[in-house]
Amino acid sequence: MGKTLFSPPLLLATCYLLPTTNLWQNTNAKVYLALIYSTLAEGFIFVRLQLVLRLILAFLFATAAAIFSQLIPPFLGEASFGIRVLLTLASGGFGYLLFPQVARSVRVITMTTFNFVVHRVSSEVSSQISRFPRFNPPFSGALPQVGSLALTRPLILDTSAIIDGRILDIAKTGFISGLALLPNFVLTELQQVADSVDSLKRARGRRGFEIVEELKKVKQVKMEVWDKEQNGKLVDEKLINLAKSLHGRIVTTDYNLNRLASVSNISVLNVNDLANAVKTMSLPGESLEIKIVHLGKDSSQGVGYLPDGTMVVVSEAADKIGQTFEVEVTKNIQTPAGRMVFAKELD
């Protein structure tokens, strides 16, 4: 239907007759005529382009034949020139007639090559994208819960922090807040300390239970007991595994547990570190009043303590144990166990 409607003779006849009829007044007829003119123009351009390409291919064949015909030996004399001309014309005609097959082959080869390149490029891009590291947020899945509370980086209390007792004062001042977990294996260890034969350990264990009861009364802190079983043999190992599974922070005063958690990339709130950080810094040249209570490592040194527990080492004060006098600070040293102040007696 399309080929019959838009065949060249019919298109030409329509272009000639339509303006002379009454149908020309119809808008649809004008649109139809515009479509005819457009189709004729496209067909004319296509025919001209095809003719140009055929002539180019014929020229290439003729040129190649003219070049290679020079290799023919002149055994026929002047007739050799005519043979060369005939070969050149024949090659040009062959190229002109061969154009449809060449064009078809070129189209097939081009489309095949293009599809192959696109497929390889897309496969390589997909392969490279699949190798990119994917970010997995730590809380992408369902959060563990204690009752109706979702566990988002909870504080996990260690036995040493509970027995130490300073965690209660820190909580009351509002420096920590949120959910605090007390694992059942920590409670078990605390019970063992409270039942110890040693009176000092027994007193510390009982004091630890009092600290737990007081922490429950702090409004900023929500105390909960974690009664689920945890992998591990020792308490420190269980604390590390629990902190990893809950993405929690361990509260402790145990130096070794602090180091172990740091190696395992677990956040630690060390009460000792906090206490050292808030201690008053004694600058060199300042004067302090100190009481010497015992000898230092050096036999000539005397050791005293500030009200916050900071150790003060005074040179040439070994013979003044039990005496209180003014000293001048010479230097400060920060150690893993805390800050140490070195001083000398004022003249």
ZADO-1210 file (C-alpha; in nm, 4 decimals, padded with zeros to 6 digits):
<atoms>
<atom x="00.0000" y="00.0000" z="00.0000" code="MET" pos="1"/>
<atom x="00.2803" y="00.2431" z="00.0950" code="GLY" pos="2"/>
<atom x="00.4820" y="00.1665" z="-00.2185" code="LYS" pos="3"/>
<atom x="00.1772" y="00.2154" z="-00.4440" code="THR" pos="4"/>
<atom x="00.0679" y="00.5373" z="-00.2754" code="LEU" pos="5"/>
<atom x="00.4096" y="00.7010" z="-00.2893" code="PHE" pos="6"/>
<atom x="00.5442" y="00.5628" z="-00.6184" code="SER" pos="7"/>
<atom x="00.7289" y="00.8283" z="-00.8210" code="PRO" pos="8"/>
<atom x="00.4803" y="00.8490" z="-01.1158" code="PRO" pos="9"/>
<atom x="00.1863" y="00.8839" z="-00.8820" code="LEU" pos="10"/>
<atom x="00.3657" y="01.1452" z="-00.6753" code="LEU" pos="11"/>
<atom x="00.4509" y="01.3520" z="-00.9838" code="LEU" pos="12"/>
<atom x="00.0965" y="01.3318" z="-01.1157" code="ALA" pos="13"/>
<atom x="-00.0458" y="01.4335" z="-00.7829" code="THR" pos="14"/>
<atom x="00.1909" y="01.7303" z="-00.7559" code="CYS" pos="15"/>
<atom x="00.0806" y="01.8437" z="-01.1022" code="TYR" pos="16"/>
<atom x="-00.2962" y="01.7938" z="-01.0714" code="LEU" pos="17"/>
<atom x="-00.3731" y="01.8703" z="-00.7054" code="LEU" pos="18"/>
<atom x="-00.3247" y="02.2526" z="-00.7191" code="PRO" pos="19"/>
<atom x="-00.5710" y="02.2728" z="-01.0130" code="THR" pos="20"/>
<atom x="-00.8553" y="02.1020" z="-00.8275" code="THR" pos="21"/>
<atom x="-01.0985" y="02.2217" z="-00.5629" code="ASN" pos="22"/>
<atom x="-00.9313" y="01.9909" z="-00.3149" code="LEU" pos="23"/>
<atom x="-00.6496" y="02.2435" z="-00.2924" code="TRP" pos="24"/>
<atom x="-00.8713" y="02.4537" z="-00.0668" code="GLN" pos="25"/>
<atom x="-00.8747" y="02.1713" z="00.1848" code="ASN" pos="26"/>
<atom x="-00.6120" y="02.1908" z="00.4606" code="THR" pos="27"/>
<atom x="-00.5635" y="01.8129" z="00.4545" code="ASN" pos="28"/>
<atom x="-00.4820" y="01.8322" z="00.0860" code="ALA" pos="29"/>
<atom x="-00.2143" y="02.0914" z="00.1525" code="LYS" pos="30"/>
<atom x="-00.0631" y="01.8739" z="00.4216" code="VAL" pos="31"/>
<atom x="-00.0719" y="01.5762" z="00.1848" code="TYR" pos="32"/>
<atom x="00.1035" y="01.7771" z="-00.0845" code="LEU" pos="33"/>
<atom x="00.3698" y="01.8895" z="00.1621" code="ALA" pos="34"/>
<atom x="00.4242" y="01.5255" z="00.2558" code="LEU" pos="35"/>
<atom x="00.4585" y="01.4379" z="-00.1137" code="ILE" pos="36"/>
<atom x="00.7150" y="01.7114" z="-00.1713" code="TYR" pos="37"/>
<atom x="00.9105" y="01.5967" z="00.1335" code="SER" pos="38"/>
<atom x="00.9061" y="01.2358" z="00.0164" code="THR" pos="39"/>
<atom x="01.0226" y="01.3386" z="-00.3326" code="LEU" pos="40"/>
<atom x="01.3052" y="01.5439" z="-00.1842" code="ALA" pos="41"/>
<atom x="01.4197" y="01.2581" z="00.0371" code="GLU" pos="42"/>
<atom x="01.4054" y="01.0136" z="-00.2533" code="GLY" pos="43"/>
<atom x="01.5951" y="01.2523" z="-00.4787" code="PHE" pos="44"/>
<atom x="01.8669" y="01.3036" z="-00.2154" code="ILE" pos="45"/>
<atom x="01.8948" y="00.9285" z="-00.1577" code="PHE" pos="46"/>
<atom x="01.9240" y="00.8589" z="-00.5323" code="VAL" pos="47"/>
<atom x="02.1854" y="01.1280" z="-00.5748" code="ARG" pos="48"/>
<atom x="02.3837" y="01.0008" z="-00.2768" code="LEU" pos="49"/>
<atom x="02.3678" y="00.6435" z="-00.4044" code="GLN" pos="50"/>
<atom x="02.4837" y="00.7590" z="-00.7479" code="LEU" pos="51"/>
<atom x="02.7746" y="00.9549" z="-00.6010" code="VAL" pos="52"/>
<atom x="02.8858" y="00.6540" z="-00.3945" code="LEU" pos="53"/>
<atom x="02.8621" y="00.4269" z="-00.6982" code="ARG" pos="54"/>
<atom x="03.0755" y="00.6669" z="-00.9016" code="LEU" pos="55"/>
<atom x="03.3308" y="00.6865" z="-00.6217" code="ILE" pos="56"/>
<atom x="03.3543" y="00.3063" z="-00.6056" code="LEU" pos="57"/>
<atom x="03.3818" y="00.2896" z="-00.9876" code="ALA" pos="58"/>
<atom x="03.6582" y="00.5503" z="-00.9788" code="PHE" pos="59"/>
<atom x="03.8507" y="00.3542" z="-00.7172" code="LEU" pos="60"/>
<atom x="03.8247" y="00.0312" z="-00.9192" code="PHE" pos="61"/>
<atom x="03.9246" y="00.2118" z="-01.2380" code="ALA" pos="62"/>
<atom x="04.2201" y="00.3770" z="-01.0672" code="THR" pos="63"/>
<atom x="04.3412" y="00.0469" z="-00.9281" code="ALA" pos="64"/>
<atom x="04.3063" y="-00.1165" z="-01.2705" code="ALA" pos="65"/>
<atom x="04.4947" y="00.1708" z="-01.4403" code="ALA" pos="66"/>
<atom x="04.7795" y="00.1350" z="-01.1946" code="ILE" pos="67"/>
<atom x="04.8097" y="-00.2410" z="-01.2164" code="PHE" pos="68"/>
<atom x="04.7635" y="-00.2420" z="-01.5967" code="SER" pos="69"/>
<atom x="05.1005" y="-00.0746" z="-01.6238" code="GLN" pos="70"/>
<atom x="05.2473" y="-00.4106" z="-01.5271" code="LEU" pos="71"/>
<atom x="05.1218" y="-00.5667" z="-01.8530" code="ILE" pos="72"/>
<atom x="05.4237" y="-00.6103" z="-02.0862" code="PRO" pos="73"/>
<atom x="05.3918" y="-00.4264" z="-02.4216" code="PRO" pos="74"/>
<atom x="05.4012" y="-00.7470" z="-02.6256" code="PHE" pos="75"/>
<atom x="05.1193" y="-00.6197" z="-02.8565" code="LEU" pos="76"/>
<atom x="05.2791" y="-00.2871" z="-02.9274" code="GLY" pos="77"/>
<atom x="05.0282" y="00.0000" z="-02.9543" code="GLU" pos="78"/>
<atom x="04.7414" y="-00.2386" z="-02.8851" code="ALA" pos="79"/>
<atom x="04.8633" y="-00.2728" z="-02.5290" code="SER" pos="80"/>
<atom x="04.7394" y="00.0785" z="-02.4579" code="PHE" pos="81"/>
<atom x="04.3918" y="-00.0111" z="-02.5753" code="GLY" pos="82"/>
<atom x="04.3919" y="-00.3178" z="-02.3549" code="ILE" pos="83"/>
<atom x="04.4832" y="-00.1038" z="-02.0564" code="ARG" pos="84"/>
<atom x="04.1999" y="00.1378" z="-02.1321" code="VAL" pos="85"/>
<atom x="03.9523" y="-00.1481" z="-02.1682" code="LEU" pos="86"/>
<atom x="04.0658" y="-00.3015" z="-01.8389" code="LEU" pos="87"/>
<atom x="04.0302" y="00.0342" z="-01.6665" code="THR" pos="88"/>
<atom x="03.6793" y="00.0907" z="-01.8067" code="LEU" pos="89"/>
<atom x="03.5778" y="-00.2667" z="-01.7263" code="ALA" pos="90"/>
<atom x="03.7018" y="-00.2300" z="-01.3699" code="SER" pos="91"/>
<atom x="03.5131" y="00.0983" z="-01.3307" code="GLY" pos="92"/>
<atom x="03.1938" y="-00.0613" z="-01.4617" code="GLY" pos="93"/>
<atom x="03.2442" y="-00.3597" z="-01.2348" code="PHE" pos="94"/>
<atom x="03.2826" y="-00.1278" z="-00.9362" code="GLY" pos="95"/>
<atom x="02.9674" y="00.0631" z="-01.0408" code="TYR" pos="96"/>
<atom x="02.7632" y="-00.2575" z="-01.0650" code="LEU" pos="97"/>
<atom x="02.9196" y="-00.4075" z="-00.7538" code="LEU" pos="98"/>
<atom x="02.8156" y="-00.1169" z="-00.5287" code="PHE" pos="99"/>
<atom x="02.4901" y="-00.2717" z="-00.3866" code="PRO" pos="100"/>
<atom x="02.6703" y="-00.5883" z="-00.2790" code="GLN" pos="101"/>
<atom x="02.9613" y="-00.3877" z="-00.1368" code="VAL" pos="102"/>
<atom x="02.7259" y="-00.1528" z="00.0463" code="ALA" pos="103"/>
<atom x="02.5337" y="-00.4468" z="00.1911" code="ARG" pos="104"/>
<atom x="02.8540" y="-00.6159" z="00.3053" code="SER" pos="105"/>
<atom x="02.9912" y="-00.2943" z="00.4511" code="VAL" pos="106"/>
<atom x="02.6653" y="-00.2384" z="00.6407" code="ARG" pos="107"/>
<atom x="02.6691" y="-00.5915" z="00.7816" code="VAL" pos="108"/>
<atom x="03.0358" y="-00.5696" z="00.8801" code="ILE" pos="109"/>
<atom x="02.9865" y="-00.2253" z="01.0346" code="THR" pos="110"/>
<atom x="02.6813" y="-00.3304" z="01.2398" code="MET" pos="111"/>
<atom x="02.8526" y="-00.6500" z="01.3532" code="THR" pos="112"/>
<atom x="03.1649" y="-00.4626" z="01.4583" code="THR" pos="113"/>
<atom x="02.9609" y="-00.1943" z="01.6360" code="PHE" pos="114"/>
<atom x="02.7562" y="-00.4512" z="01.8275" code="ASN" pos="115"/>
<atom x="03.0716" y="-00.6391" z="01.9260" code="PHE" pos="116"/>
<atom x="03.2431" y="-00.3230" z="02.0519" code="VAL" pos="117"/>
<atom x="02.9337" y="-00.2098" z="02.2456" code="VAL" pos="118"/>
<atom x="02.8999" y="-00.5549" z="02.4038" code="HIS" pos="119"/>
<atom x="03.2658" y="-00.5667" z="02.5078" code="ARG" pos="120"/>
<atom x="03.2611" y="-00.2126" z="02.6459" code="VAL" pos="121"/>
<atom x="02.9394" y="-00.2703" z="02.8438" code="SER" pos="122"/>
<atom x="03.0758" y="-00.5997" z="02.9802" code="SER" pos="123"/>
<atom x="03.4004" y="-00.4352" z="03.0889" code="GLU" pos="124"/>
<atom x="03.2180" y="-00.1424" z="03.2516" code="VAL" pos="125"/>
<atom x="02.9855" y="-00.3813" z="03.4387" code="SER" pos="126"/>
<atom x="03.2845" y="-00.5871" z="03.5517" code="SER" pos="127"/>
<atom x="03.4665" y="-00.2798" z="03.6828" code="GLN" pos="128"/>
<atom x="03.1560" y="-00.1506" z="03.8628" code="ILE" pos="129"/>
<atom x="03.1029" y="-00.4879" z="04.0311" code="SER" pos="130"/>
<atom x="03.4578" y="-00.4686" z="04.1714" code="ARG" pos="131"/>
<atom x="03.3944" y="-00.1390" z="04.3499" code="PHE" pos="132"/>
<atom x="03.3794" y="-00.1771" z="04.7308" code="PRO" pos="133"/>
<atom x="03.0272" y="-00.1522" z="04.8582" code="ARG" pos="134"/>
<atom x="02.9525" y="00.0470" z="05.1690" code="PHE" pos="135"/>
<atom x="02.7630" y="-00.1565" z="05.4241" code="ASN" pos="136"/>
<atom x="02.6384" y="00.0689" z="05.7040" code="PRO" pos="137"/>
<atom x="02.6858" y="-00.0848" z="06.0458" code="PRO" pos="138"/>
<atom x="02.3147" y="-00.0636" z="06.1234" code="PHE" pos="139"/>
<atom x="02.1748" y="-00.1616" z="05.7838" code="SER" pos="140"/>
<atom x="01.9898" y="-00.4570" z="05.9291" code="GLY" pos="141"/>
<atom x="01.7467" y="-00.4779" z="06.2153" code="ALA" pos="142"/>
<atom x="01.8941" y="-00.3403" z="06.5356" code="LEU" pos="143"/>
<atom x="01.9154" y="-00.5689" z="06.8391" code="PRO" pos="144"/>
<atom x="01.6832" y="-00.4749" z="07.1214" code="GLN" pos="145"/>
<atom x="01.6554" y="-00.4960" z="07.4955" code="VAL" pos="146"/>
<atom x="01.2850" y="-00.5004" z="07.5596" code="GLY" pos="147"/>
<atom x="01.1485" y="-00.2135" z="07.3497" code="SER" pos="148"/>
<atom x="01.4828" y="-00.0270" z="07.3313" code="LEU" pos="149"/>
<atom x="01.6880" y="-00.0424" z="07.0105" code="ALA" pos="150"/>
<atom x="02.0597" y="-00.0803" z="07.0752" code="LEU" pos="151"/>
<atom x="02.2460" y="00.2037" z="06.9037" code="THR" pos="152"/>
<atom x="02.6104" y="00.2147" z="07.0208" code="ARG" pos="153"/>
<atom x="02.5288" y="00.1317" z="07.3848" code="PRO" pos="154"/>
<atom x="02.7684" y="00.1709" z="07.6769" code="LEU" pos="155"/>
<atom x="02.8889" y="-00.1686" z="07.8000" code="ILE" pos="156"/>
<atom x="03.0058" y="-00.1598" z="08.1615" code="LEU" pos="157"/>
<atom x="03.3109" y="-00.3553" z="08.2743" code="ASP" pos="158"/>
<atom x="03.3585" y="-00.4910" z="08.6270" code="THR" pos="159"/>
<atom x="03.6566" y="-00.2628" z="08.6905" code="SER" pos="160"/>
<atom x="03.4563" y="00.0517" z="08.6044" code="ALA" pos="161"/>
<atom x="03.1746" y="-00.0525" z="08.8398" code="ILE" pos="162"/>
<atom x="03.4069" y="-00.1323" z="09.1320" code="ILE" pos="163"/>
<atom x="03.6004" y="00.1922" z="09.0707" code="ASP" pos="164"/>
<atom x="03.2787" y="00.3875" z="09.1315" code="GLY" pos="165"/>
<atom x="03.3731" y="00.7092" z="08.9487" code="ARG" pos="166"/>
<atom x="03.1412" y="00.6179" z="08.6636" code="ILE" pos="167"/>
<atom x="02.8497" y="00.7122" z="08.8914" code="LEU" pos="168"/>
<atom x="02.9804" y="01.0677" z="08.9417" code="ASP" pos="169"/>
<atom x="03.0455" y="01.1003" z="08.5662" code="ILE" pos="170"/>
<atom x="02.6885" y="00.9911" z="08.4888" code="ALA" pos="171"/>
<atom x="02.5409" y="01.2323" z="08.7449" code="LYS" pos="172"/>
<atom x="02.7242" y="01.5251" z="08.5855" code="THR" pos="173"/>
<atom x="02.5727" y="01.4365" z="08.2456" code="GLY" pos="174"/>
<atom x="02.8973" y="01.3551" z="08.0651" code="PHE" pos="175"/>
<atom x="02.7505" y="01.0209" z="07.9586" code="ILE" pos="176"/>
<atom x="02.3922" y="00.9414" z="07.8675" code="SER" pos="177"/>
<atom x="02.1851" y="00.6875" z="07.6804" code="GLY" pos="178"/>
<atom x="02.1615" y="00.3116" z="07.7156" code="LEU" pos="179"/>
<atom x="02.4099" y="00.1360" z="07.9479" code="ALA" pos="180"/>
<atom x="02.4278" y="-00.2429" z="07.9376" code="LEU" pos="181"/>
<atom x="02.5369" y="-00.4579" z="08.2281" code="LEU" pos="182"/>
<atom x="02.6178" y="-00.8069" z="08.0900" code="PRO" pos="183"/>
<atom x="02.5222" y="-01.1019" z="08.3073" code="ASN" pos="184"/>
<atom x="02.8802" y="-01.2352" z="08.3008" code="PHE" pos="185"/>
<atom x="02.9978" y="-00.9026" z="08.4499" code="VAL" pos="186"/>
<atom x="02.7393" y="-00.9398" z="08.7254" code="LEU" pos="187"/>
<atom x="02.8694" y="-01.2917" z="08.7868" code="THR" pos="188"/>
<atom x="03.2262" y="-01.1649" z="08.8174" code="GLU" pos="189"/>
<atom x="03.1085" y="-00.8867" z="09.0481" code="LEU" pos="190"/>
<atom x="02.9320" y="-01.1458" z="09.2649" code="GLN" pos="191"/>
<atom x="03.2543" y="-01.3465" z="09.2872" code="GLN" pos="192"/>
<atom x="03.4391" y="-01.0364" z="09.4069" code="VAL" pos="193"/>
<atom x="03.1677" y="-00.9649" z="09.6644" code="ALA" pos="194"/>
<atom x="03.1960" y="-01.3225" z="09.7931" code="ASP" pos="195"/>
<atom x="03.5762" y="-01.3111" z="09.8157" code="SER" pos="196"/>
<atom x="03.7557" y="-01.4220" z="10.1321" code="VAL" pos="197"/>
<atom x="03.9619" y="-01.1033" z="10.1172" code="ASP" pos="198"/>
<atom x="03.7763" y="-00.8383" z="10.3170" code="SER" pos="199"/>
<atom x="03.8998" y="-00.5559" z="10.0920" code="LEU" pos="200"/>
<atom x="03.7818" y="-00.7291" z="09.7715" code="LYS" pos="201"/>
<atom x="03.4548" y="-00.8198" z="09.9421" code="ARG" pos="202"/>
<atom x="03.3941" y="-00.4558" z="10.0320" code="ALA" pos="203"/>
<atom x="03.4716" y="-00.3448" z="09.6753" code="ARG" pos="204"/>
<atom x="03.2318" y="-00.6025" z="09.5322" code="GLY" pos="205"/>
<atom x="02.9497" y="-00.4906" z="09.7585" code="ARG" pos="206"/>
<atom x="03.0288" y="-00.1303" z="09.6737" code="ARG" pos="207"/>
<atom x="03.0002" y="-00.2260" z="09.3077" code="GLY" pos="208"/>
<atom x="02.6425" y="-00.3483" z="09.3560" code="PHE" pos="209"/>
<atom x="02.5604" y="-00.0210" z="09.5301" code="GLU" pos="210"/>
<atom x="02.7021" y="00.1683" z="09.2315" code="ILE" pos="211"/>
<atom x="02.4759" y="-00.0316" z="08.9966" code="VAL" pos="212"/>
<atom x="02.1697" y="00.0544" z="09.2069" code="GLU" pos="213"/>
<atom x="02.2649" y="00.4228" z="09.2062" code="GLU" pos="214"/>
<atom x="02.3193" y="00.4226" z="08.8275" code="LEU" pos="215"/>
<atom x="01.9627" y="00.3010" z="08.7792" code="LYS" pos="216"/>
<atom x="01.8424" y="00.6210" z="08.9459" code="LYS" pos="217"/>
<atom x="02.0317" y="00.8527" z="08.7097" code="VAL" pos="218"/>
<atom x="01.7831" y="01.0031" z="08.4617" code="LYS" pos="219"/>
<atom x="02.0282" y="01.0473" z="08.1735" code="GLN" pos="220"/>
<atom x="02.1270" y="00.6794" z="08.1823" code="VAL" pos="221"/>
<atom x="01.9004" y="00.3841" z="08.1062" code="LYS" pos="222"/>
<atom x="02.0474" y="00.0791" z="08.2801" code="MET" pos="223"/>
<atom x="01.9594" y="-00.2632" z="08.1379" code="GLU" pos="224"/>
<atom x="02.0935" y="-00.6120" z="08.2076" code="VAL" pos="225"/>
<atom x="02.2129" y="-00.8059" z="07.9020" code="TRP" pos="226"/>
<atom x="02.1197" y="-01.1638" z="07.9843" code="ASP" pos="227"/>
<atom x="02.1996" y="-01.3274" z="07.6496" code="LYS" pos="228"/>
<atom x="02.4846" y="-01.5741" z="07.6208" code="GLU" pos="229"/>
<atom x="02.8048" y="-01.4447" z="07.4635" code="GLN" pos="230"/>
<atom x="03.0889" y="-01.6336" z="07.2962" code="ASN" pos="231"/>
<atom x="03.4224" y="-01.6387" z="07.4752" code="GLY" pos="232"/>
<atom x="03.5964" y="-01.7968" z="07.7705" code="LYS" pos="233"/>
<atom x="03.7236" y="-01.4971" z="07.9678" code="LEU" pos="234"/>
<atom x="03.5219" y="-01.1900" z="08.0679" code="VAL" pos="235"/>
<atom x="03.7410" y="-00.9566" z="07.8587" code="ASP" pos="236"/>
<atom x="03.6929" y="-01.1772" z="07.5514" code="GLU" pos="237"/>
<atom x="03.3173" y="-01.1794" z="07.6018" code="LYS" pos="238"/>
<atom x="03.3132" y="-00.8012" z="07.6378" code="LEU" pos="239"/>
<atom x="03.5048" y="-00.7591" z="07.3107" code="ILE" pos="240"/>
<atom x="03.2691" y="-00.9941" z="07.1240" code="ASN" pos="241"/>
<atom x="02.9613" y="-00.8245" z="07.2687" code="LEU" pos="242"/>
<atom x="03.0902" y="-00.4792" z="07.1746" code="ALA" pos="243"/>
<atom x="03.1584" y="-00.5988" z="06.8203" code="LYS" pos="244"/>
<atom x="02.8124" y="-00.7495" z="06.7775" code="SER" pos="245"/>
<atom x="02.6314" y="-00.4427" z="06.9161" code="LEU" pos="246"/>
<atom x="02.8766" y="-00.1768" z="06.7862" code="HIS" pos="247"/>
<atom x="02.8980" y="-00.0634" z="07.1479" code="GLY" pos="248"/>
<atom x="03.1520" y="00.1243" z="07.3614" code="ARG" pos="249"/>
<atom x="03.3223" y="-00.0391" z="07.6572" code="ILE" pos="250"/>
<atom x="03.3456" y="00.1570" z="07.9832" code="VAL" pos="251"/>
<atom x="03.6438" y="00.0366" z="08.1871" code="THR" pos="252"/>
<atom x="03.9429" y="00.1271" z="08.4010" code="THR" pos="253"/>
<atom x="04.1381" y="-00.1853" z="08.3011" code="ASP" pos="254"/>
<atom x="04.4501" y="-00.0874" z="08.1067" code="TYR" pos="255"/>
<atom x="04.4900" y="-00.4275" z="07.9389" code="ASN" pos="256"/>
<atom x="04.1258" y="-00.4385" z="07.8305" code="LEU" pos="257"/>
<atom x="04.1659" y="-00.0878" z="07.6940" code="ASN" pos="258"/>
<atom x="04.4618" y="-00.1968" z="07.4789" code="ARG" pos="259"/>
<atom x="04.2846" y="-00.5118" z="07.3604" code="LEU" pos="260"/>
<atom x="03.9735" y="-00.3172" z="07.2601" code="ALA" pos="261"/>
<atom x="04.1816" y="-00.0574" z="07.0763" code="SER" pos="262"/>
<atom x="04.3538" y="-00.3310" z="06.8747" code="VAL" pos="263"/>
<atom x="04.0080" y="-00.4703" z="06.7885" code="SER" pos="264"/>
<atom x="03.8902" y="-00.1228" z="06.6692" code="ASN" pos="265"/>
<atom x="03.6353" y="-00.0939" z="06.9491" code="ILE" pos="266"/>
<atom x="03.5582" y="00.2382" z="07.1160" code="SER" pos="267"/>
<atom x="03.6617" y="00.2555" z="07.4818" code="VAL" pos="268"/>
<atom x="03.5670" y="00.5065" z="07.7501" code="LEU" pos="269"/>
<atom x="03.8484" y="00.4735" z="08.0016" code="ASN" pos="270"/>
<atom x="03.7614" y="00.6439" z="08.3289" code="VAL" pos="271"/>
<atom x="04.1311" y="00.6833" z="08.4117" code="ASN" pos="272"/>
<atom x="04.1937" y="00.8661" z="08.0840" code="ASP" pos="273"/>
<atom x="03.9039" y="01.0987" z="08.1584" code="LEU" pos="274"/>
<atom x="04.0316" y="01.1621" z="08.5107" code="ALA" pos="275"/>
<atom x="04.3803" y="01.2419" z="08.3794" code="ASN" pos="276"/>
<atom x="04.2369" y="01.4714" z="08.1172" code="ALA" pos="277"/>
<atom x="04.0479" y="01.6860" z="08.3691" code="VAL" pos="278"/>
<atom x="04.3294" y="01.7112" z="08.6228" code="LYS" pos="279"/>
<atom x="04.4778" y="02.0538" z="08.6727" code="THR" pos="280"/>
<atom x="04.8029" y="02.0985" z="08.4849" code="MET" pos="281"/>
<atom x="05.0905" y="02.2209" z="08.7042" code="SER" pos="282"/>
<atom x="05.3200" y="02.4335" z="08.4915" code="LEU" pos="283"/>
<atom x="05.6960" y="02.4524" z="08.5479" code="PRO" pos="284"/>
<atom x="05.7771" y="02.7328" z="08.7879" code="GLY" pos="285"/>
<atom x="05.4555" y="02.7053" z="08.9906" code="GLU" pos="286"/>
<atom x="05.4777" y="02.6463" z="09.3644" code="SER" pos="287"/>
<atom x="05.2881" y="02.3674" z="09.5421" code="LEU" pos="288"/>
<atom x="05.2478" y="02.2668" z="09.9025" code="GLU" pos="289"/>
<atom x="05.3159" y="01.8959" z="09.9301" code="ILE" pos="290"/>
<atom x="05.3562" y="01.6376" z="10.2065" code="LYS" pos="291"/>
<atom x="05.6233" y="01.3747" z="10.1534" code="ILE" pos="292"/>
<atom x="05.4791" y="01.0307" z="10.2335" code="VAL" pos="293"/>
<atom x="05.7430" y="00.7852" z="10.1108" code="HIS" pos="294"/>
<atom x="06.0682" y="00.7435" z="09.9201" code="LEU" pos="295"/>
<atom x="06.0901" y="00.7456" z="09.5430" code="GLY" pos="296"/>
<atom x="06.2770" y="00.5113" z="09.3110" code="LYS" pos="297"/>
<atom x="06.5891" y="00.7139" z="09.3645" code="ASP" pos="298"/>
<atom x="06.7085" y="00.7019" z="09.7247" code="SER" pos="299"/>
<atom x="06.7293" y="01.0825" z="09.7293" code="SER" pos="300"/>
<atom x="06.3722" y="01.1397" z="09.6127" code="GLN" pos="301"/>
<atom x="06.0628" y="01.1937" z="09.8201" code="GLY" pos="302"/>
<atom x="05.7093" y="01.1310" z="09.6899" code="VAL" pos="303"/>
<atom x="05.3873" y="01.3121" z="09.7779" code="GLY" pos="304"/>
<atom x="05.0391" y="01.3409" z="09.6238" code="TYR" pos="305"/>
<atom x="04.8092" y="01.6233" z="09.5247" code="LEU" pos="306"/>
<atom x="04.4417" y="01.6181" z="09.6326" code="PRO" pos="307"/>
<atom x="04.3423" y="01.4778" z="09.2902" code="ASP" pos="308"/>
<atom x="04.5875" y="01.1879" z="09.3303" code="GLY" pos="309"/>
<atom x="04.8623" y="01.3195" z="09.1052" code="THR" pos="310"/>
<atom x="05.2054" y="01.1896" z="09.2121" code="MET" pos="311"/>
<atom x="05.4679" y="01.4528" z="09.2895" code="VAL" pos="312"/>
<atom x="05.8322" y="01.3451" z="09.2933" code="VAL" pos="313"/>
<atom x="06.0530" y="01.5886" z="09.4851" code="VAL" pos="314"/>
<atom x="06.4284" y="01.5718" z="09.4457" code="SER" pos="315"/>
<atom x="06.6555" y="01.5728" z="09.7541" code="GLU" pos="316"/>
<atom x="06.3584" y="01.5161" z="09.9873" code="ALA" pos="317"/>
<atom x="06.4222" y="01.1620" z="10.1077" code="ALA" pos="318"/>
<atom x="06.4989" y="01.2884" z="10.4585" code="ASP" pos="319"/>
<atom x="06.1725" y="01.4858" z="10.4872" code="LYS" pos="320"/>
<atom x="05.9159" y="01.2051" z="10.5021" code="ILE" pos="321"/>
<atom x="05.6103" y="01.3218" z="10.6952" code="GLY" pos="322"/>
<atom x="05.6917" y="01.6904" z="10.6474" code="GLN" pos="323"/>
<atom x="05.4821" y="01.9420" z="10.4493" code="THR" pos="324"/>
<atom x="05.6587" y="02.2252" z="10.2644" code="PHE" pos="325"/>
<atom x="05.6463" y="02.4269" z="09.9418" code="GLU" pos="326"/>
<atom x="05.8075" y="02.2956" z="09.6247" code="VAL" pos="327"/>
<atom x="05.8594" y="02.4362" z="09.2749" code="GLU" pos="328"/>
<atom x="05.7397" y="02.2363" z="08.9716" code="VAL" pos="329"/>
<atom x="06.0179" y="02.1546" z="08.7260" code="THR" pos="330"/>
<atom x="05.8392" y="01.9350" z="08.4689" code="LYS" pos="331"/>
<atom x="05.5331" y="01.7184" z="08.3954" code="ASN" pos="332"/>
<atom x="05.5308" y="01.3698" z="08.2441" code="ILE" pos="333"/>
<atom x="05.2231" y="01.1945" z="08.1057" code="GLN" pos="334"/>
<atom x="05.2345" y="00.8157" z="08.1482" code="THR" pos="335"/>
<atom x="04.9769" y="00.5438" z="08.0724" code="PRO" pos="336"/>
<atom x="04.9095" y="00.5247" z="08.4467" code="ALA" pos="337"/>
<atom x="04.8561" y="00.9013" z="08.4793" code="GLY" pos="338"/>
<atom x="05.0407" y="01.2309" z="08.5078" code="ARG" pos="339"/>
<atom x="05.3565" y="01.2705" z="08.7185" code="MET" pos="340"/>
<atom x="05.4919" y="01.6013" z="08.8468" code="VAL" pos="341"/>
<atom x="05.8589" y="01.6540" z="08.9262" code="PHE" pos="342"/>
<atom x="05.9544" y="01.9300" z="09.1650" code="ALA" pos="343"/>
<atom x="06.2315" y="02.0646" z="09.3891" code="LYS" pos="344"/>
<atom x="06.2252" y="02.2263" z="09.7287" code="GLU" pos="345"/>
<atom x="06.1990" y="02.6051" z="09.7298" code="LEU" pos="346"/>
<atom x="06.4986" y="02.7829" z="09.8719" code="ASP" pos="347"/>
</atoms>
